[in-house]
Amino acid sequence: MRKEGRAAEERYERMHEAMAEARKAMREARLEIERSRRGLAGSDAGDISTAFDSSFELMPWWGLNLASLNPDLGRYFGTDSGVLVLSASRNALKEL
């Protein structure tokens, strides 16, 4: 039983670290989106299209199928915030 408890604790720690990284990436992307939005004010359609294409690579969660944690899932995973990664494309956040 001790071994199983330690394995569960290690999984929880890895999941907690992955969630922290995802939150950090989302905060950084949000800042980048805001900077891009301000920079595109008054731009023509070609500039906007180019900016959108380049911003696609800045969105680390694209390719992830996420679900908000409800209270029951939060209790199960030992947290009260975050998201559950339901699935991910091959190239999305390889650390997960």
Z-matrix of the N, CA and C atoms (Angstrom, degrees):
N
C 1 1.455
C 2 1.526 1 110.90
N 3 1.310 2 116.91 1 -36.39
C 4 1.456 3 120.77 2 180.00
C 5 1.519 4 111.83 3 -60.51
N 6 1.335 5 115.50 4 -42.04
C 7 1.465 6 120.71 5 -179.99
C 8 1.527 7 110.48 6 -62.95
N 9 1.332 8 116.90 7 -42.33
C 10 1.461 9 121.03 8 178.51
C 11 1.519 10 111.14 9 -64.08
N 12 1.323 11 116.58 10 -39.34
C 13 1.463 12 120.64 11 178.72
C 14 1.516 13 111.69 12 -63.94
N 15 1.329 14 116.54 13 -41.26
C 16 1.472 15 120.46 14 178.76
C 17 1.527 16 110.69 15 -67.16
N 18 1.330 17 117.07 16 -40.14
C 19 1.466 18 120.58 17 178.55
C 20 1.528 19 110.33 18 -62.59
N 21 1.328 20 117.04 19 -41.94
C 22 1.468 21 120.58 20 178.49
C 23 1.522 22 110.24 21 -64.67
N 24 1.319 23 116.91 22 -39.64
C 25 1.464 24 121.00 23 178.55
C 26 1.528 25 110.97 24 -64.09
N 27 1.322 26 116.85 25 -40.85
C 28 1.468 27 120.40 26 178.47
C 29 1.525 28 111.15 27 -65.79
N 30 1.342 29 117.33 28 -40.09
C 31 1.469 30 120.24 29 176.95
C 32 1.521 31 110.37 30 -62.63
N 33 1.330 32 115.82 31 -42.39
C 34 1.462 33 120.20 32 178.86
C 35 1.525 34 110.17 33 -61.29
N 36 1.325 35 117.65 34 -43.93
C 37 1.468 36 121.18 35 -179.75
C 38 1.525 37 111.05 36 -62.84
N 39 1.332 38 117.50 37 -43.70
C 40 1.474 39 120.74 38 178.13
C 41 1.522 40 110.91 39 -63.00
N 42 1.315 41 116.37 40 -42.51
C 43 1.458 42 120.46 41 179.39
C 44 1.531 43 110.29 42 -64.69
N 45 1.319 44 116.35 43 -42.60
C 46 1.465 45 120.78 44 179.14
C 47 1.528 46 110.44 45 -61.32
N 48 1.318 47 117.31 46 -43.05
C 49 1.470 48 121.32 47 178.13
C 50 1.524 49 110.97 48 -64.53
N 51 1.331 50 117.59 49 -42.06
C 52 1.468 51 121.03 50 179.25
C 53 1.520 52 110.85 51 -64.42
N 54 1.321 53 117.10 52 -39.41
C 55 1.461 54 120.17 53 178.37
C 56 1.523 55 110.56 54 -66.22
N 57 1.324 56 117.09 55 -39.63
C 58 1.463 57 120.25 56 178.09
C 59 1.524 58 110.32 57 -63.03
N 60 1.321 59 117.08 58 -41.55
C 61 1.472 60 120.66 59 177.67
C 62 1.525 61 111.00 60 -64.38
N 63 1.323 62 116.96 61 -40.85
C 64 1.469 63 120.21 62 179.20
C 65 1.520 64 110.72 63 -64.89
N 66 1.347 65 117.03 64 -41.95
C 67 1.468 66 119.80 65 177.53
C 68 1.521 67 110.81 66 -62.64
N 69 1.325 68 116.97 67 -41.98
C 70 1.467 69 121.05 68 178.92
C 71 1.530 70 110.19 69 -61.99
N 72 1.323 71 117.08 70 -45.71
C 73 1.465 72 120.96 71 179.79
C 74 1.521 73 110.83 72 -62.35
N 75 1.317 74 117.27 73 -38.65
C 76 1.462 75 120.47 74 179.66
C 77 1.527 76 110.98 75 -67.41
N 78 1.340 77 117.21 76 -40.41
C 79 1.472 78 119.74 77 176.90
C 80 1.519 79 110.61 78 -62.22
N 81 1.329 80 116.56 79 -45.20
C 82 1.466 81 120.49 80 179.99
C 83 1.525 82 111.15 81 -63.31
N 84 1.319 83 116.88 82 -41.41
C 85 1.464 84 120.28 83 179.48
C 86 1.525 85 110.77 84 -66.17
N 87 1.332 86 116.55 85 -38.29
C 88 1.461 87 120.12 86 178.49
C 89 1.528 88 110.41 87 -60.15
N 90 1.334 89 116.48 88 -42.51
C 91 1.467 90 120.45 89 177.23
C 92 1.521 91 110.90 90 -63.78
N 93 1.318 92 116.84 91 -41.64
C 94 1.466 93 120.91 92 179.70
C 95 1.530 94 111.02 93 -65.59
N 96 1.309 95 116.79 94 -39.66
C 97 1.466 96 120.55 95 177.56
C 98 1.522 97 109.81 96 -62.05
N 99 1.325 98 116.59 97 -44.46
C 100 1.464 99 119.83 98 179.99
C 101 1.524 100 110.77 99 -63.16
N 102 1.321 101 117.80 100 -42.34
C 103 1.472 102 120.35 101 177.42
C 104 1.528 103 110.22 102 -62.24
N 105 1.319 104 117.30 103 -42.51
C 106 1.464 105 121.26 104 179.37
C 107 1.517 106 111.07 105 -64.63
N 108 1.322 107 115.95 106 -41.68
C 109 1.460 108 120.26 107 -179.68
C 110 1.526 109 110.43 108 -61.11
N 111 1.328 110 115.91 109 -44.97
C 112 1.464 111 119.35 110 178.51
C 113 1.520 112 111.17 111 -64.15
N 114 1.325 113 116.94 112 -38.25
C 115 1.458 114 121.01 113 -179.24
C 116 1.515 115 113.29 114 -71.05
N 117 1.331 116 116.97 115 -24.80
C 118 1.468 117 120.62 116 -177.79
C 119 1.521 118 113.49 117 -89.47
N 120 1.315 119 117.43 118 -7.99
C 121 1.465 120 119.57 119 -179.96
C 122 1.524 121 108.66 120 -57.95
N 123 1.306 122 116.46 121 120.76
C 124 1.459 123 121.24 122 179.07
C 125 1.517 124 114.56 123 85.44
N 126 1.329 125 118.61 124 3.85
C 127 1.470 126 121.26 125 178.97
C 128 1.517 127 110.40 126 -79.03
N 129 1.333 128 115.59 127 160.02
C 130 1.468 129 118.36 128 176.45
C 131 1.527 130 110.02 129 -85.22
N 132 1.315 131 116.99 130 172.16
C 133 1.470 132 122.71 131 -174.20
C 134 1.521 133 112.64 132 -59.99
N 135 1.337 134 118.83 133 -36.91
C 136 1.465 135 121.10 134 179.83
C 137 1.515 136 111.94 135 -63.78
N 138 1.335 137 116.73 136 -41.32
C 139 1.464 138 120.66 137 177.98
C 140 1.521 139 110.96 138 -64.58
N 141 1.319 140 116.14 139 -40.66
C 142 1.460 141 120.42 140 -179.66
C 143 1.524 142 110.30 141 -64.73
N 144 1.317 143 117.81 142 -42.64
C 145 1.460 144 121.56 143 179.19
C 146 1.523 145 110.88 144 -61.93
N 147 1.324 146 117.03 145 -44.31
C 148 1.467 147 121.18 146 178.89
C 149 1.522 148 110.45 147 -63.14
N 150 1.319 149 116.46 148 -44.02
C 151 1.467 150 120.22 149 179.78
C 152 1.520 151 110.87 150 -63.50
N 153 1.329 152 116.87 151 -39.86
C 154 1.457 153 120.09 152 179.29
C 155 1.521 154 110.59 153 -63.88
N 156 1.322 155 116.47 154 -44.94
C 157 1.466 156 120.21 155 179.89
C 158 1.519 157 111.07 156 -59.80
N 159 1.321 158 118.13 157 -42.82
C 160 1.463 159 120.08 158 -178.90
C 161 1.522 160 111.08 159 -74.02
N 162 1.330 161 118.10 160 -29.84
C 163 1.462 162 119.99 161 -179.57
C 164 1.524 163 111.62 162 -72.32
N 165 1.334 164 117.57 163 -20.86
C 166 1.464 165 120.43 164 178.87
C 167 1.527 166 110.26 165 -55.27
N 168 1.330 167 116.33 166 -39.81
C 169 1.461 168 120.54 167 -178.78
C 170 1.520 169 112.04 168 -72.20
N 171 1.320 170 118.37 169 -18.10
C 172 1.457 171 121.85 170 -179.27
C 173 1.522 172 112.38 171 -84.79
N 174 1.307 173 117.67 172 -7.16
C 175 1.455 174 121.69 173 -176.19
C 176 1.525 175 110.02 174 -98.43
N 177 1.318 176 118.03 175 90.22
C 178 1.463 177 120.32 176 -173.46
C 179 1.517 178 113.98 177 -66.62
N 180 1.316 179 118.45 178 -19.74
C 181 1.454 180 119.10 179 -178.36
C 182 1.522 181 112.83 180 -89.60
N 183 1.327 182 119.25 181 -5.14
C 184 1.456 183 120.44 182 175.26
C 185 1.522 184 107.47 183 -64.87
N 186 1.290 185 116.62 184 132.85
C 187 1.456 186 121.03 185 -175.41
C 188 1.516 187 111.89 186 97.41
N 189 1.340 188 116.52 187 -0.44
C 190 1.459 189 121.16 188 177.28
C 191 1.520 190 109.39 189 -107.57
N 192 1.310 191 116.21 190 138.96
C 193 1.456 192 122.24 191 173.59
C 194 1.524 193 105.73 192 -103.41
N 195 1.337 194 116.71 193 106.44
C 196 1.459 195 122.27 194 -173.26
C 197 1.520 196 111.21 195 -110.66
N 198 1.330 197 115.63 196 152.65
C 199 1.463 198 121.53 197 174.15
C 200 1.518 199 108.08 198 -133.54
N 201 1.326 200 116.29 199 139.43
C 202 1.462 201 120.39 200 175.97
C 203 1.518 202 109.31 201 -66.35
N 204 1.317 203 115.27 202 147.81
C 205 1.457 204 119.16 203 176.24
C 206 1.519 205 108.94 204 -80.15
N 207 1.314 206 116.59 205 126.80
C 208 1.457 207 119.97 206 171.23
C 209 1.532 208 107.10 207 -90.47
N 210 1.322 209 119.04 208 171.54
C 211 1.472 210 120.01 209 -177.07
C 212 1.529 211 114.08 210 -55.19
N 213 1.336 212 117.60 211 -39.61
C 214 1.469 213 119.88 212 -179.47
C 215 1.529 214 111.67 213 -66.03
N 216 1.336 215 116.63 214 -46.06
C 217 1.470 216 119.59 215 177.95
C 218 1.526 217 110.61 216 -64.63
N 219 1.317 218 116.38 217 -39.77
C 220 1.461 219 120.16 218 178.52
C 221 1.519 220 111.69 219 -58.89
N 222 1.331 221 116.73 220 -44.66
C 223 1.471 222 119.98 221 177.49
C 224 1.522 223 110.77 222 -62.55
N 225 1.332 224 116.17 223 -42.37
C 226 1.464 225 120.43 224 -179.31
C 227 1.527 226 110.89 225 -59.76
N 228 1.340 227 116.35 226 -43.12
C 229 1.459 228 120.45 227 -177.61
C 230 1.526 229 112.77 228 -90.97
N 231 1.320 230 117.72 229 -1.34
C 232 1.456 231 120.72 230 176.05
C 233 1.519 232 114.35 231 75.10
N 234 1.327 233 117.23 232 33.96
C 235 1.462 234 120.48 233 179.47
C 236 1.522 235 109.14 234 -147.52
N 237 1.316 236 115.77 235 161.18
C 238 1.463 237 118.73 236 177.73
C 239 1.525 238 112.11 237 -114.80
N 240 1.329 239 116.74 238 7.64
C 241 1.465 240 119.82 239 178.17
C 242 1.519 241 109.34 240 -149.10
N 243 1.322 242 115.14 241 164.07
C 244 1.455 243 120.54 242 177.15
C 245 1.511 244 111.80 243 118.75
N 246 1.304 245 114.40 244 -168.76
C 247 1.458 246 121.49 245 179.72
C 248 1.517 247 109.31 246 -133.33
N 249 1.304 248 115.07 247 159.16
C 250 1.455 249 122.31 248 176.61
C 251 1.522 250 107.12 249 -105.87
N 252 1.327 251 117.09 250 127.26
C 253 1.462 252 121.18 251 177.85
C 254 1.525 253 107.12 252 -84.58
N 255 1.335 254 115.81 253 109.31
C 256 1.462 255 121.03 254 -178.99
C 257 1.519 256 111.42 255 -80.42
N 258 1.325 257 116.21 256 -39.08
C 259 1.460 258 121.33 257 177.20
C 260 1.520 259 107.86 258 -161.69
N 261 1.325 260 115.15 259 164.16
C 262 1.461 261 120.10 260 -179.51
C 263 1.519 262 109.37 261 -147.38
N 264 1.326 263 115.01 262 143.61
C 265 1.457 264 118.61 263 174.61
C 266 1.525 265 108.64 264 -70.19
N 267 1.284 266 117.41 265 165.44
C 268 1.460 267 122.98 266 -175.23
C 269 1.533 268 112.83 267 -55.11
N 270 1.331 269 117.51 268 -37.59
C 271 1.464 270 120.94 269 -174.69
C 272 1.520 271 114.34 270 -98.74
N 273 1.311 272 118.77 271 1.47
C 274 1.461 273 121.46 272 -176.30
C 275 1.522 274 110.65 273 -84.06
N 276 1.306 275 116.86 274 123.60
C 277 1.464 276 123.75 275 175.27
C 278 1.527 277 112.16 276 36.74
N 279 1.281 278 116.33 277 72.31
C 280 1.465 279 121.54 278 -175.25
C 281 1.527 280 112.65 279 -58.83
N 282 1.357 281 117.44 280 -20.08
C 283 1.463 282 120.53 281 179.42
C 284 1.521 283 111.88 282 -66.51
N 285 1.336 284 116.56 283 -24.38
C 286 1.466 285 119.33 284 -179.24
C 287 1.476 286 108.29 285 -74.66
